[in-house]
Structure formats: C-alpha cells, structure tokens
Amino acid sequence: MNYKVIYHIGPEFNTSMKISKGVLQVGDGVPELMSPSNDVVVCLDDIHSVILFRVNGLGRMLKLDNGSITIYLTVYRIVIGNLLAVVNFIKTGTLKGALEQYISR
C-alpha cells in the first residue's frame, strides 16, 4: 500500500526542520520512502522501532529508527507549501501497524 507522507530525516524534531513530501510504499517487500519523482530516498530495511506520538495535541507523527538515521513522518491529506499540513490521523495509525508487522517478520 502507498501512503502520502511528509517527512524529515534527522536526529530531532523541532519547528525549524525541513519537511519534504514523499510516498511510503509498504507491501510484501522492504518498505521504501520515495520522492514525488519516484526516486528512492530511503530503503527502510533496517527498522528497529516505530514510535507513534502526538504533536501538540493536533495530530499523530511517527518516529522511525532505521539503523543510523531517524525519520519523522506523518500521513497527510493536504499540504499547502511547506507551511500547513492537514494530517490523516487514522492512516498514520494504520501505517504504524503496517510497519510494526514488517519489523516482526
């Protein structure tokens, strides 16, 4: 299944981080984070943990520990520029479950 996500690759989450749009492909193979032009940004073959947390009570976000890098992401409905995003609360929870199933294999 493909999930439209906004993401940040870096050690911490704060208001000055750079957000990018992409598609997270989760299926039978290894999950891959793709850019809008279908280039593989990150292959998530070494996920250690998936943590779901709330951001200021407004929406859900996932923190993925993929070996040496940390990725923060959320499933979105609409993104306006890099300033405003409407988060898909339920699909973010569904994505967490799909990634946990991959980890438990």
ChimeraX attribute file (.defattr): number of C-alpha atoms within 10 A of each C-alpha:
attribute: neighborCount
match mode: 1-to-1
recipient: residues
	/A:1	11
	/A:2	14
	/A:3	18
	/A:4	22
	/A:5	23
	/A:6	21
	/A:7	23
	/A:8	18
	/A:9	18
	/A:10	12
	/A:11	11
	/A:12	11
	/A:13	14
	/A:14	6
	/A:15	6
	/A:16	6
	/A:17	12
	/A:18	12
	/A:19	15
	/A:20	14
	/A:21	20
	/A:22	22
	/A:23	22
	/A:24	26
	/A:25	18
	/A:26	18
	/A:27	13
	/A:28	8
	/A:29	9
	/A:30	14
	/A:31	21
	/A:32	19
	/A:33	23
	/A:34	20
	/A:35	16
	/A:36	12
	/A:37	8
	/A:38	10
	/A:39	11
	/A:40	14
	/A:41	13
	/A:42	16
	/A:43	15
	/A:44	21
	/A:45	14
	/A:46	14
	/A:47	20
	/A:48	13
	/A:49	15
	/A:50	19
	/A:51	12
	/A:52	17
	/A:53	13
	/A:54	11
	/A:55	9
	/A:56	7
	/A:57	7
	/A:58	10
	/A:59	16
	/A:60	20
	/A:61	23
	/A:62	21
	/A:63	21
	/A:64	21
	/A:65	18
	/A:66	17
	/A:67	12
	/A:68	8
	/A:69	13
	/A:70	18
	/A:71	19
	/A:72	22
	/A:73	24
	/A:74	28
	/A:75	29
	/A:76	18
	/A:77	13
	/A:78	12
	/A:79	14
	/A:80	8
	/A:81	7
	/A:82	11
	/A:83	7
	/A:84	9
	/A:85	15
	/A:86	14
	/A:87	20
	/A:88	18
	/A:89	17
	/A:90	11
	/A:91	17
	/A:92	23
	/A:93	17
	/A:94	13
	/A:95	21
	/A:96	19
	/A:97	13
	/A:98	15
	/A:99	19
	/A:100	16
	/A:101	10
	/A:102	18
	/A:103	14
	/A:104	7
	/A:105	5
